[in-house]
Amino acid sequence: MNSKNLTNISMLTGRIMLAVVFIMAGFSKLGAGYTGTQAYMESAGLPGLLLPAVIALEIVGGIAILVGFQTRVVALMLAGFTLLASLLFHSDFSQQMQMILFMKNIGLIGGFLVLIAQGPGDWALNPGLKLRGV
């Protein structure tokens, strides 16, 4: 296997793995999970009215990452969202589970930073699209 194929397989696999986290998280907030998630957001001082936007970002953004559409822009949006969620909901390091979730999110942000820097790879809907100045 040549290095270009290995790169493309790795980029596609990485995109799939990142996307699944957000697509599943978005769908889990629909139906029975909606009210609990809304209450959790409100307990952190955020308006529950933001939840539809969160769900849309997770599902639509996850699908965009999956198929390689506007990858750099969407990766930047999801990295920012993940950083905010980490700081708002998982920064109580006196609780081991919160620290684990925070560190998991740092890893996801790292994956998005790689996508921002490298793009989606050749196996994507728009592999050559670049952010201005990148």
JOLIN-V963886 format. One line per field, one symbol per residue. phi: phi as a letter, one per 20 degrees, with the letter a starting at -180 (. if undefined). psi: psi as a letter, one per 20 degrees, with the letter a starting at -180 (. if undefined). burial: 1 if it has 16 or more other C-alpha atoms within 10 Angstrom, else 0. Layout:
phi = ???
psi = ???
burial = ???
//
This chain:
phi = .efffffffffffffffffggfffffffeemfeffffffffffeneffffggfffffffffffffgemdlgfffffffffgfffffffdcdeffdgfffffffffffffgfffffffdmenfebfcfefcfgnd
psi = prhgggggggggggggggghghghgghhirchiggggghgghhjjqpiiighhggggggggghgggikplggghhgghggghgghghhikjniioghhhghghghhggggghhghggiairhmrhmhipqqpj.
burial = 00000001001101111111011011001000010011001000000100100010111111111111111111110110011001000110000001101100110110111111001111011110010000
//
